Structures are given as C-alpha cells and as structure tokens.
Amino acid sequence: YWVRHVRQPVRFADAVRALETEGVTTFVEVGPDAVLTVLAQDSLDADQESLALPLIRRGRSEPGALLNAVALLHTRGATVDWRAFYDGTGAHRVDLPTYAFHRDHYWLAPEPEPASGAGTRSTGHPLLGTAFSLAGGDDLVFTSRVSTRTHPWLARHTVFGTVVLSAATLAETAVRAGREAGAVVLEELSLTAPLVLPSRGAMQLQVRVGAPDADGGRPLTVHARPEAAHDGLGEAPWTAYAHGRLGTDSAPPPDHDPTGDGTATEVRLPAELAQEVDQFGLHPALLDAVLQGHPFGEGTDSVTVPAEWRGVRLHATGATAVRALVTETGERTLTVRLTDEHGQPVATVDSLKYRDVPEELFVPPVGGTEDDLLRLEWTEAAGARSTEPFSLAVLGSGGFGGSDGLDGYDGYDSLDAVGDAVASGAAVDAVVVPWPSTGDGGGSAALHDGARRALTLVRDWLADERLAGTRLLVVTRGGVVTGGDADAVDPAAAAVRGLLRAARSEAGGRIVLLDDDTPGDGTGAEASPARSVLASLLASGEPEAALRDGRLLVPRLTRVPASPTPTASPAPVLTLDPDGTVLVTGGGAPATLFARHLAARYGVRRLLFVGPESGREPGAAELVAELKGELGAEAVFETCDLADRDALAAVLARVPGESPLTAVVHAAGPADGGTIQGLDVDCLDAVLRTVADGARNLHELTRDAALSAFITFSSTAGTVAGPGRVYRAAADAWLDALAHRRAADGLPSLSLVWGPWDEPEPEPLLDPESVPVPEAGAGRGRGDRTGFLSLTFAQATAAFDAALRHAATNGGSRAEQADRTPVLLAARISPSTLRSAEDGMPALFRGLVRDQLPSAPDPLGADAADAAEAEREALVRRLAGLDEDARHQVVRELVRQEVAAVLGHTDPGAVALERSFQEAGFDSMTGVELRNRLGAATGLRLPATVVFDHPSPAVLIRYLLGAAASAEEQGGASERPSSLLTQLDRLEATVAGLRPGAADLDLTAIGARLRTILTRLVPSVAEERPEEGPEDAASRIATASADEIFDFIDSELGRGSGR
C-alpha cells in the first residue's frame, strides 16, 4: 500500500475537488488524527462553504472529539441516528411548537420579593417595597430591591449606554413615600448623583422619611447600594442619591386643561405598562416620557437631567395617558402640569431645574464596589492594652538607629551581640530596631541608603540561627499616612517598611512594623507608653500598626464608595486638554494599553513616551500608526534615563509651547524576583532608580507645571507584599508615600496600585524584560493564592476611570483630605482564598471579608510559640513509634501534599519525587511558599533556601526526616528548660512592675505559690529550711515588705543573666 503511495500518484487533491464538483460539501476523516482533514481543507475551494473535520484528534478525549464531530455534522444537515446515540440513557423526544418563535419572550417575569418580618408591612409600591418604623421616633424607612430583571421597564431609560433610574422615577417614589407618611406634597427634591443600575445583579434601595418638624414637614433621603453577591465581601457602603423635604400643605389642583404658553404633549403608556398603573401614584414612565421632550438636549460628553424638583403634587392616580403642558420659566427651569384625557388634574410640578451631568458619572457599580477600587483605612486596634511582659533587645545607635523612646530595655550595638546574648541564655522575644527618620531630607541618597541597610538587616537577622526564635520589630517615623498626617510622611521610611513587609512572608510572619508619631521622653521609665504599646502590638498578632496620639491603629482594606459626586454643582471630573501633552513612562503593557485608553477615552492628542529604550521596543511603529490612524493622536518617543535629572529636564524643555505638558503617567517597572538571601543591593538600587528616582525627578521638575493629573502605577507588592517581591515593594511603597506628599501640598496626585491582570494579548511595546504593573497573569496559579482575582482589561480601564474621578475630588481642607486618599488599589478579591489561608485571614483583609471560619493562631500572637511547639511535637510523636519505612511514608505524603498545593495540582500523588523543583516550575517565590507551608505543618524551623538546597522532593524528604529525628533526640531535655527560663523571665518582669502598696496584691497567696513551685522543682530547698506550718508561712509573707519579697525572688529563683 505504501509502496504504491510512493511510486504512483495518489491524486488525493483531485479526488477531493471532484467530489466538491459533484456537490459534496462535508468531508469526514475516519482515522486517528486530522492529517487528511488539513490536506482536504487545503484542496477545497475557499469560496465555497465546505467543511472538512476529523472524528478523532490526537491528544484529545476520543468521546469528546467524536461527539463534537457528530454535532457539527448534524448542524450541517447530516442524518444522525440520535435514538441509537441516546440508547440506554433514558432520553426521549419531546414535541416542540409547530411555529417559529417570533423573538417574543415567554418566560414569566419574576416578581420583586418584598422583605417580610416582625414590624414590617408591604406598601404595594414596586420601588418602595417594605416599610417599617424605627424605634424611639417617627422615622419611616422603605426598602426594596431594584433591577431590570424585576422591573424590565426601567431598561427603557438609558444614558450613554447605561441603564439609569430616571429622575421622574425617583420623584414619583418620593411622592409616594410622603403619602405613606401623611405628607402630600414633595416640597423639594435634589438629585445628588445618577443612580446607575448594574448590568448584572440588583441595587438595594432605601428611602428614609424623617420625623416631622414643627411645621409638619419631614426630611427625605434616598440611598442605594449594590446588592451583596454572597461572596463574603460583606455589604457595600450606602451612597446618597437624593435628598429633599415633604410637606402637608397641598395647593388646590388647577381646574382647567393645560393651555397657554409652553409645549403641549400627550403621552400614553404601552399596553404592558398600563397593567401596572395601580401600583403607582403616577407611573414614572408617563412623567419620564413627558420630560423627554424638554428643550435641553444631550451633549457629546454630558447630559442635562432634571436635578432640582419643587412643589410636586399628585392629584389623581391610575392614569394610563396624560396631556402635558411644559413651560420654560427660567434658565433651564420648567413647570409641568398633567391632566387626564378628560381634563382632570393628575399632577403638577411648580419648578423643575436641569443640571449638566458629565458622561464619566454614568458608570454602573461593579462587584459591590466602584470598579473594584479599594483603599487603606487605619482603625483602632481591638482589645485593651496588654500587660504581658516581653523580653526585648533594642539595637542602639551603634546598630541601625537610636533607641528613641525605648529606653529601659537592654541595648545592643549589633545583631551579633544579640545573638551572643541569646546563646548565653538571655531570653529575647523580639529584636527592636528604632529606624532613624530622615524626613526625606536626604533625597535619593536617603532612600537608597535606607533600603540597603534594611535589606542587610533582615538578611543578617534571618541568617543568624541563634535568632530563629525571635521576632524583628522595626519602629519607623512618618512611614505611613493614617489620615490627616500626610504632610509628615517620610517616603524613605515608607520604602523601608515596604521592603520589610515583603520580607515578612519569607520570615514566617516574624517581622512586625510600628510607625510611631510620639518622641521618646528619654527617661527610661518602666511604664512609658512605648513599652505598653510594644507589648500590646506583640501580643495582638497584628503584623503592623501605627501609634497616633497614643492610639494603636492597624491597617484594613475597605471599598471606595461609589459615585460620591453631587450633580447640584459642577462635577469635579478630571478633564485633559486635548491640545496638551501627556507624558507616559514605561515600555510594558500598562503604558501601551493606557496610552490607547487616554487617546480614545479622554481625547488626548499628543503622547510623549519617555524611557531608556523608548521608540526601540518591538511594535513601536505599529503603535504610532494605530494612534495616528484610528485615534488621531501623535506618539512621540524620547530616549532618556528617568533617574538622570538633567536629561529628563532637557526632554521636558523640548515639549512644544503650543502643546504644554498636562499630565504624567509613570508606569515604569523593571523586573523583581528572588528570595531575601539571594538578593543584592545593586539590583535593589537599579529598581529604585527606575521607579522611585524617576518619579522623584518627574515630581520635582513638573511641580510648577499646570498639570491636571500626576499618576503613578504601582503593584500590590508595596501594600500587601509577598515573597520574591522585595525590590518592587520598596519602590512601590515609596511611590505611595510620594502621592500622599503631593496631595498634602495641594498637587494633583494618584497612586494606582494594581492587582493581577489576565494575561493581555500581545501588544506593541511589550518589553519582555519588564514585569507589567499590573501583574499580568499573576491571578492564576500563585497569584490567586494571595487573595486576588485577575482583572480583565475592561475591568482595569473601568477602575482607572473611577480612580481618576476619585482623584479629581482631592484637595480642599485638611479635614476633607483626611477622609480621602490619593492611593487606591484596583483589584478583585477572592474571599474563599483568603478564608482558607494557612495562617487564617490575613490581617489586612479582615475589615473587607467576612471571616466565616475560625482563625488559625497568628504567627505573631502570644500563643504562636506554643502552637508551633505543639505542631513540632505532634510530628515528632507521629514518627516516634514508627519504623523507618512508615516514617518515610508519613513525610513523603506530607511533602507531596504541600508541593501539590503550591503548584495548584489537585492530585498529590502526581508529584514526581525525583523530578527537580526547578523542572516542576518552582521559582524563588514558590520555593519560599513551600518552605512556609512545610514549616507550618511540621513546626520545624526551615531556612528560606531549603527548596533549593534540597533540589527535589526526594532529597527534601530525607532532609525533613533528619530534622525531625534531631528534634526528637533533643526532645524535652533541651527545649523545656529554655522554655521554662523564658517563662521565669516574664514572671520576674511582672513582679518587677507590681505596685507594692496595691490593695489587691495578695502577698500571702503569691508567696505560697512561689514556695510550692520551688519545692517541686528543687526538693532540697524544702530540706534546707526548718519545718513551718501554713500559719507561720502566711505570717512571714504577710509581714514582709515589698523589698523583702523581691529579695526572696532574687535569692530563690535567681535573676536572668545577660539581660
């Protein structure tokens, strides 16, 4: 057969074409793959609608490929024996209508589900829903659920392509709310923002009618929020959309048809809406139709809406058609009079004033937030101050800073000295490093020097095995902004905190950060605020905090309220001069994608790309052509090192006067990666130069320019951190601090912190050597285990637009600034991932996600050491009674389980033990994650490089078996005395802090307990003392002075050495 194929013409193409000439349009390959299908397709006439398809595809499910092929054949008219196909499945044929569906919708429309319960009643109104009164007053509250699914007619009112609850609907709802409360006239109603309905889900609507005043009038407010998506993110914040006043003085209705000056119209409800009129006082669709003919038209980027209503009265109900007279009485002001077909009054509006609302405000709420925007808020830490003593070692001025406000603790000149003290038996719970503040007066030098020293500090601390049981507590000043303190922010200190925050994940959660705004008194007082604050922080389990005015504050992510901008005054929405120049840095996907967006959405006509490789990246020519041809924008490239101030100044000087610089978008972001021990200061400097030094130069050189926007792109590395992101964490935290500093100085400022993106399609200017900021593709695999989901590009641009709207409201008084922030996080949250985190709900997310599961012990809490010890002892006990094979099996299954979890595999058994971690796809970040998981599961202290020191699961298993055996040999003999000495040190510190004259100090009980403990520990002590009864002992203790009690403790228990 094959010899004939070689020696003679096969004429396969001729055969296919001949069949096609005979009218064959479908060719099916029966075989193991699609080789002939490809050849047949190439032989067919491209102008004909012929199809070639295989029944089986190599590498794919055979049943799936076969079913797909049969389905395609069926859709092309081939005869398929479906009875044979479904034989044995129980499926059977059903009769369909004998006529075609004429695009009519036959599903029953779902009815709104009013809330019910004690103290509530239904109003029968579709938008008011359920009513209830508040205890202790005459307030009435109406709640309902509004969506285009439950109220399809709402979809008829669209503005700029979005569905909006019309002003007429809000006015009619307010009138009905007033009648429910006994108020018959809507004296005034002011709309403060367009109520945009989401494309999916519903809005919760709340109308509140306040208690009557002396004149019988009642205040009224309308709030709404996106309905919770049952995703654990909690309820969205309420947004005010309207406010007004209801009255009881109703003017008599007019007694004649609406005639005279003005525009007369007649409108009638469609048949499907006419059936609903009994549910309303006046169907909103009628009033809305009347107002559609007003003389104020829609602009290209804004629309006029009826925003101010005065004197709205309803005279009759049940109208399905009305005659209207709309009269213009002033600038953008109308009066409206409605009668029925018989001339009887229906409704009147004394005054209706229109306002311009820009297109930017007509954005539907997404996912319970405004376009997935989050912000950091600092709240007071829960719980009272801790009195639990901790043994602290403070690095003094000879180390990494002076001990401001931390006198009274043992001071050391270096980490090595602390390690020596621990080796000599001193108990050290935490190494405290007071970080010197620069106020950023040192500029770039202070930033780089501080970051290098922080990197050296944390590397040396992690490398010293003697300090493996300690925590590292770094105290900064001005490192964070908690509210109205932006003018005191120190960006260099912020960079240090960012670096240490990222290192925390590699340190097993043993790094704690505190920002202190109170200077130390230098007295060394044992009860000084600094001592109690440090004790409270260490006991709380919080990874970081800030001390402000004596209050311990902790950071929490919260959602940005949607649409806070009123329409009653000109909206502060960001506008960019189309004749100006927008400077864009960075050659990655974000710079390219948002350059397009700025041109398409904001009308930018001149884009200046600046960077060391600007214009030389692949795809630059295509980008120029696209911007020019499709968007009418000019792209200019300038090659420049952003950290070179003089070179950047020369670039800015070349910006033409007729197109002045109006905005800056700083999206430059070089690569990051590697564990702490594998990083070096040169790479750290390189990242800081591009990101931070470049931003500083842009800030200083454009400070006096009339900019509309100054936007920096950063990543969650600076806020949430994570392993392997140390460089970017330092740089991004610096960018966030710069944004706060600019905002405090009254300059335009926005730092947009990007969560992970879906991997974008190939784009021009995509530099493979840069890490996109946003983190492209990080939402899958490792990324989604950080608690974030990937943003699509559409979601990212929507978040960008929402952030610009928020940034446009920055400015104003210090009090107003304290309630806003120029740093916003654009990200989607995965509640299930956060709840299932190994160490419990991450602290940063606790205010955002409902923690429905019990939290695991926090690695920084007071019980952390006991929990880790229990884990270690549990593993040791599991292995103790097993033979060598069984021990190996336990550890092997543990390693396989954790490796599979890190790689996202569902089957631990699929983990190949001899395959190297590198071949399996491990990098520095996943290596650290595996170390952390194994450390938590075993209680063993594992080095950060354990995965790379033991390059395959098989080698790692042998290492863990050895480590467990070593821990078993040490057992209680070496561990328990050390633990007991630590407890005695704490007891000693507690006794030292007692007030001898305190009324509640039971010296008798204390003495008895101490003697009992000492006797049990050292029986010889009892033999050395003469026998005395309880009464004698009680008498001796009761008559002892405080100094004698302390002498007793010194002589009997001994003070800790080396402290």
Stockholm file with secondary structure:
# STOCKHOLM 1.0

chainA/1-1059         YWVRHVRQPVRFADAVRALETEGVTTFVEVGPDAVLTVLAQDSLDADQESLALPLIRRGRSEPGALLNAVALLHTRGATVDWRAFYDGTGAHRVDLPTYAFHRDHYWLAPEPEPASGAGTRSTGHPLLGTAFSLAGGDDLVFTSRVSTRTHPWLARHTVFGTVVLSAATLAETAVRAGREAGAVVLEELSLTAPLVLPSRGAMQLQVRVGAPDADGGRPLTVHARPEAAHDGLGEAPWTAYAHGRLGTDSAPPPDHDPTGDGTATEVRLPAELAQEVDQFGLHPALLDAVLQGHPFGEGTDSVTVPAEWRGVRLHATGATAVRALVTETGERTLTVRLTDEHGQPVATVDSLKYRDVPEELFVPPVGGTEDDLLRLEWTEAAGARSTEPFSLAVLGSGGFGGSDGLDGYDGYDSLDAVGDAVASGAAVDAVVVPWPSTGDGGGSAALHDGARRALTLVRDWLADERLAGTRLLVVTRGGVVTGGDADAVDPAAAAVRGLLRAARSEAGGRIVLLDDDTPGDGTGAEASPARSVLASLLASGEPEAALRDGRLLVPRLTRVPASPTPTASPAPVLTLDPDGTVLVTGGGAPATLFARHLAARYGVRRLLFVGPESGREPGAAELVAELKGELGAEAVFETCDLADRDALAAVLARVPGESPLTAVVHAAGPADGGTIQGLDVDCLDAVLRTVADGARNLHELTRDAALSAFITFSSTAGTVAGPGRVYRAAADAWLDALAHRRAADGLPSLSLVWGPWDEPEPEPLLDPESVPVPEAGAGRGRGDRTGFLSLTFAQATAAFDAALRHAATNGGSRAEQADRTPVLLAARISPSTLRSAEDGMPALFRGLVRDQLPSAPDPLGADAADAAEAEREALVRRLAGLDEDARHQVVRELVRQEVAAVLGHTDPGAVALERSFQEAGFDSMTGVELRNRLGAATGLRLPATVVFDHPSPAVLIRYLLGAAASAEEQGGASERPSSLLTQLDRLEATVAGLRPGAADLDLTAIGARLRTILTRLVPSVAEERPEEGPEDAASRIATASADEIFDFIDSELGRGSGR
#=GR chainA/1-1059 SS CHHHHHHSCCCHHHHHHHHHHTTCCEEEECSSSSHHHHHHHHHSCTTSCCEEEESCCTTSCHHHHHHHHHHHHHHTTCCCCHHHHTTTTTCCCCCCCSSCCCSCCCSCCCCCCCCCCTTEEECCCTTTCEEEECTTSCCEEEEEEECTTTSGGGGGCEETTEEEECHHHHHHHHHHHHHHTTCCEEEEEEECSCEECCSSSCEEEEEEECCCCTTSCEEEEEEEEECCCSSSSCCCCCEEEEEEEEESCCCCCCCSCCCSSSEEEEEECCHHHHTTGGGSSSCHHHHHHHHTTCSCCCCSSEEEEEEEEEEEEECCCCCSEEEEEEEEEETTEEEEEEECTTSCEEEEEEEEEEEEEEGGGCCCCBTTBSTTEEEEEEEECSSCCCCCCCCEEEECTTTTSCCTTCTTSEEESSHHHHHHHHHTTCCCSEEEEECCCCTTTTHHHHHHHHHHHHHHHHHHHHHCGGGTTCEEEEEESSCCCCSSCGGGCCHHHHHHHHHHHHHHGGGTTCEEEEEECSCCCSSCCTTCHHHHHHHHHHHHTCSEEEEETTEEEEEEEEECCSCCCCSSSCCCCCCCCTTSEEEEECSSHHHHHHHHHHHHHHCCCEEEEEETTTTTSTTHHHHHHHHHHHHCCEEEEEECCTTCHHHHHHHHHTSCTTSCEEEEEECCCBCCCCCGGGCCHHHHHHHHIIIIIHHHHHHHHTTTSCCSEEEEEEEGGGTTCCTTCHHHHHHHHHHHHHHHHHHHTTCCCEEEEECEECCCCCCTTCCTTBCCSSEETTTSTTGGGGTEECBCHHHHHHHHHHHHHHHHTCCSCHHHHHTCCSEEEECEECHHHHHTCTTSSCGGGTTTSCCCSCCCCCTTSTTHHHHHHHHHHHHHHHHHTSCHHHHHHHHHHHHHHHHHHHHTCSCGGGCCSSSCTTTTTCCHHHHHHHHHHHHHHHCCCCCTTHHHHSCSHHHHHHHHHHHHHHHHHHHHHHHHHHHHHHHHHHHHHHHHTCCTTCTTCCHHHHHHHHHHHHHHHCHHHHHHSCCCCHHHHHHHHHHCCHHHHHHHHHHHHCCCSCC
#=GC SS_cons          CHHHHHHSCCCHHHHHHHHHHTTCCEEEECSSSSHHHHHHHHHSCTTSCCEEEESCCTTSCHHHHHHHHHHHHHHTTCCCCHHHHTTTTTCCCCCCCSSCCCSCCCSCCCCCCCCCCTTEEECCCTTTCEEEECTTSCCEEEEEEECTTTSGGGGGCEETTEEEECHHHHHHHHHHHHHHTTCCEEEEEEECSCEECCSSSCEEEEEEECCCCTTSCEEEEEEEEECCCSSSSCCCCCEEEEEEEEESCCCCCCCSCCCSSSEEEEEECCHHHHTTGGGSSSCHHHHHHHHTTCSCCCCSSEEEEEEEEEEEEECCCCCSEEEEEEEEEETTEEEEEEECTTSCEEEEEEEEEEEEEEGGGCCCCBTTBSTTEEEEEEEECSSCCCCCCCCEEEECTTTTSCCTTCTTSEEESSHHHHHHHHHTTCCCSEEEEECCCCTTTTHHHHHHHHHHHHHHHHHHHHHCGGGTTCEEEEEESSCCCCSSCGGGCCHHHHHHHHHHHHHHGGGTTCEEEEEECSCCCSSCCTTCHHHHHHHHHHHHTCSEEEEETTEEEEEEEEECCSCCCCSSSCCCCCCCCTTSEEEEECSSHHHHHHHHHHHHHHCCCEEEEEETTTTTSTTHHHHHHHHHHHHCCEEEEEECCTTCHHHHHHHHHTSCTTSCEEEEEECCCBCCCCCGGGCCHHHHHHHHIIIIIHHHHHHHHTTTSCCSEEEEEEEGGGTTCCTTCHHHHHHHHHHHHHHHHHHHTTCCCEEEEECEECCCCCCTTCCTTBCCSSEETTTSTTGGGGTEECBCHHHHHHHHHHHHHHHHTCCSCHHHHHTCCSEEEECEECHHHHHTCTTSSCGGGTTTSCCCSCCCCCTTSTTHHHHHHHHHHHHHHHHHTSCHHHHHHHHHHHHHHHHHHHHTCSCGGGCCSSSCTTTTTCCHHHHHHHHHHHHHHHCCCCCTTHHHHSCSHHHHHHHHHHHHHHHHHHHHHHHHHHHHHHHHHHHHHHHHTCCTTCTTCCHHHHHHHHHHHHHHHCHHHHHHSCCCCHHHHHHHHHHCCHHHHHHHHHHHHCCCSCC
//
